[in-house]
Amino acid sequence: MATFKLRSLLGLHKWRPKLLVCSASHFSPFRSYSSLNDTSLFGRIGFIGLGNMGSRMADNLIKAGYNLAVHDINHNVMKMFSDKGALTEDSPLKVAETSDVVITMLPSSNHVLDVYTGQNGLLSGGNPLRPWLFIDSSTIDPQTSRKASADVCNCSLMHKRDGWKTPAMLDAPVSGGVLAAENGTLTFMVGGTEEAYTAAKPLFLSMGKNSIYCGGSGNGATAKICNNLAMAISMLGVSEAFALGQSLGIAASTLTKIFNSSSARCWSSDTYNPVPGVMDGVPSSRNYIGGFASKLMAKDLNLAAASAKEIGLKCPLTSQAEKIFTELCNNGHEAKDFSGVFRYYYSGKDEQ
């Protein structure tokens, strides 16, 4: 997953949300806290969803000294975390009963609703709840984030904490992908109350290098889908321009030099170039293996399109981008990096 550009993201909105940026370099004491200090601040951390991203995020929490209780449908990964000293539970409900903070990292909106409000879900045990803070890092639509947050806030706390009468929830999707999750260099985009965000910063900085406060509930999810929407449309525009240029007789390497020294310069041309042979160290240089899978881009564009439809906003580029990446997936390229749209949709040529 590409590191998002905040400037581009804000450009999509007429409003200017309040942004608080928290960097690991500014809060380094949290990384040096002893296990005792972390435990006294957060107690046991529950983690649900130990896939490619979640397993690495949870592992970094263990490395930082946190005491974990985990749940996943994959018993092999549960065994792996048990061997690392984590408590393993057979349901989200059991995680909620044994944890003070719960983090979820799940594939879709339906999974989130099921884990929170379904049978044996986090909230299915009734009031009051032990966890005082819930953090969902899944990439889902903001409407689902806000619904889950409302369900959490309608509960009461088993143990009052610093004047909090109800538990809080943050939507905190991430940017950076699997490698950043493994290295602890993720960026979190966070929606919810500012008080809850401030309280959760040590957790974010144990799993990542930056966190950005985006405003109220659902705004983290909104930031994520808007960023990826802009990223998809940018990649389509650059790929289309490269394919047209090649067809008209100009080399992609020449166009890249022009783009990168003129008004067309953007991340898709100067950092993540989609033309094989133009740039080293990017997915296009390795047959579009690795990076951000086209199926994930199609999913995020579907979330953006659905959100736009729900509020009645015309988004023709969103709809077209969704169709293109869906077609890419249907043609067997779902596992290829999304920059593969240059080759697999536009039939662009490798640079010789």
N, C-alpha and C positions, 0 to 999 in steps of 0.2 A: 504494500500500500504506500502510495507516495506521501511524503511529508507535505501537508497542505500549506498554501500561502494565504495568510490571514488577510492581506490586502485585497487579494482577488475575491475572497469570500465576502468581505464587507461590501465590496462593490456591487454585489447582487442585491443588496437591500437599500431601501431609501432611509431606513432608520439606522441609528448608530447605537447598538447595545453597549452597556457598560462592560468593559473587558478588564479582568484582573489577571495578569500573567504571573504565574508562579514558576520559577526556574529552580532546578536542583542546585545550581551554583549559588542561589540566594538563600537557600534553606538547607545548606549542607549539614547543620547540626542534626537534622532528622535522620540522615543516613548513618550518623555515628552514635545514635542513641543505643543504649544497651537493650537487650531483649526484655529486661525487667521494666525499663521505662516504656517501651512500646506496649507491653502487656498491660501496664497500669493505665495507659491511655485508651487502649482499644479492646482489651480482653481478647477473647478468641474471635478470629476472623473466619467466617464461613465463605466458601467459594464454590459456586455451582457453574459447571460448564468447563470441562478440562480438555477442550479441543486444541487445535494448533496454537491459538492465541491464549486461551485461558490457562492451559497447562504451564505455559512459560511465565505468565503473569503471576500465577499462584506460586510457582517455584521461586520467583524473585522475592515474594513476600516471606517465604520460608528462609531464604538466604538473609533477609533483613532482620530475622529474629522473631517474626510473628508466629503465633500458635494458630494452626489452621484446622478447620473441619471442612471436608470436601464431599461433593457428590457429583457423579456423572453416570450416564448409562453404560459407559465403557468400563467393564470390570478390570481390564488390564491396566488402564491408567489409574484406576482407584488403588490397585495393588501397588503401583509404582509410588504413589503418594503416601500410602501406608508405610512403605519401606523407608520413606523420608521422615517419618514421625508424625504425619498428619492423621487426625481422627477421620475415619471414613464413615459416612452415613448413607442409609439406603433410600432416603427421600429428602426433598427440600424441606419438608416439615421438620424432620429430625435435625437438619442443619440449623433451622431457626431456633429450635429448642435448646441448642447447645452453643449458640454463637451470640456475640454482642454486636457485630457488624457483619453484614452479608453482601458479597459481591457476586454478580451474575454476568456471565459472558456466553450468550446463546445465539443460535443461528438466525432466528426470525422473531417477528412480533408474536406469532402464535405460541412459540416456545416460551417467550417471556410471560405472556398471560397465563399459560399453563403452569409454569413454575411458581408464579406468584399467587394465583387465585384458583388453580385447578385442584383436583383431588390430591391430597397429601402435599399441597403447595405450601409456600412459605407462610401464607396468611390463613391457612385452613384450620389452624389450631385454635382460632378464636382469640378474643382479648383476655388479658393483656399480652403484649409481645415482649420477648426478651431483647431482640435486636433494637438498638436505638437509631441505627443508620443502615439504609439499603443503598447500594450503588449498582446501577445496571450499565455495563459497558458494551452491551449489544448494539449493533447498528440496526435500528428499527425506526418506524415512523413516529413523529412527535406526538401524534394523537394517542398512540398506545403508551408512550412514556408518561403522558399526562394522566391517563386513566390509571395506570399502575401507581403513580405517585399519589393520586387522590385516594385510592384504596388503602395505601400504606398510612397516609395521614389521618384516615378515619379510625385508625386503631389507637389504642392507648399503650403506654409503656408499663412493663412489669416493675421496672426500677427507674424512678425519675432521675434524670441526668442534667445537672446544671440548669435547672429551671425548665427543661424540655418536658412537656406534658404528653406529646405524641412523637412517634418515630418520624424520621425524615427520610426522603429518598432523593438521590441525585441520578440524573441520566448523564453518563460520562463515556460516550463512545471515544474511540482512539484512532490516531493516525500513526502510521509507521510500519505496519505489517508484522509478519512473523519474526523477522530478523530484529526489529526494534523491540518486540516483546521479549525476545530472548536476551537481548543486551540491556534491557531496562531503559530504553531511550524513547519510549512512546510519548506522544503528546495527547493529553486528555482534553476534550471539549466538554464543559460541564454545565448542566442546567439544574436549577433548584434554588433553595434559599442560600443567600450568601453566608449565613451562619454555618449551615451544614457543609458548604464548600470549604470554608476556612478550617473547620474541624477535620475534614477528610484529607487535607493537603499532604500530611506525612505519608498516607497510604499511596496517593498518586505518585509521590516522589520516590517511593520504594519500587514502583513498577515503571516509571517513566522519568523523563528529564524536564518536561513542561506540563503545566496545566493552565487552561484558559477558562475563566469564568464568563459564561455567555448570557447569564440572566436567569429568568424563571424556569420553572419545570417545562421540559420539552425543548428548551433552546439548545441544549447540547446535541440532541438528536437532529434538530433543524440545521445546526451548523455543519454536522457531518454530511447530511445528504446534499446540502447546498454546495459544500466544497467539492464533493465528488461529482456533482452535476457539472460544475464549472470545469473540472478537470476532464470529464468525458467530452464535453463540447469543444474544449480547446484541442484535445487530441484529434478529434474528428476534423476540425478545421485545418490543422497543420497537416494531417495525413492527406486530406483532400487536395490541399495546395501542392504538396510534394508529388502526388500522383499526377495531377494536372501538369505540373512543370516537367516531369519526366516525359509525359506523352507529347509535350510540345518541344522537347529536345534540350532541356536544361538539366544538368546533374543535380541530384539532391544535396550533394555536398556544397555546391555553389549556392543553391537556394538557402541552405542552412547559414552560410556566411552572411548572406543578405538579410535574412530574418533576424539573425542575432546582432546585427549592427543597425537595425532599423525599427520601425514601429511595429513589426510583426513579432518581435522578440517575446518569448514566453517560455515557461517551464517545459512545455512539450517540444520545443525546438532546441533549447540550450542545455537542458539537463536530462531529458528522457526521450531523446530523439527516436522516432519510430522506424527509421529507415536502416535496415541492416547494412553495416559497413561504414556508417557515418560516425558513430560514436562507440567507444569501448565501455564495458562495464554496465551496460543497460540491457534489458531483456531482448531488444532487437538484435543485439550482438551475439545472442546465444539461442537463436531460433524461438524467441519469445517464451522461453522457459523461465519460471520464477516471476517475481514481481506481483502484480495485482491481477488476479484471474478475471477473465472476461465475464464469467458467470457471477462473480461478486459485483462487478460494475453493472451488469444487467439488473441484479437485485436492487442495488442502490438507486438506479434510475427508475425502477418500478416504484420504489418508495417515494421518490420525488414526484413522479407523475400522479400517483394516487393522492398525495398530499395537495398538489395543485388542483386536482379535480375536486377534492373535498371542499376547498375554499372558493372554487369558481374562478381560479386564476388561469388565464390563457398562457400556456407555455409550449409553443410549437416546437422549439428546439429540444426541449425535454422529451416530447413525444417521439420526435424523429430519432433522437439518440437512443432512446429505449428500444425502438424497432430495430435499429442497426445492430446493437449489441445482442439483442435477443436472437436475431437472425444468425449472428456469428456463432452463438452457442448452439443453435439448432443445426448448424452445419458442421458440428463436431469440434469446434475450437474453444469450448467453454473453459478448458484448463489453461489456455494460452494467455499470456499477459494482454491486457486491454489495448496496448499499443500495436498489437498484431492486427488491428483493424486496417492498418496500412496495407498489409499483404493480403489478408483474407477477405476483406470487403472491397477495397479499392484496387486490388491486383497490382499494387505497387511493386517495383523491382528493387532487388538488392543493389547497393552501390558497388561497383567493380573497382 
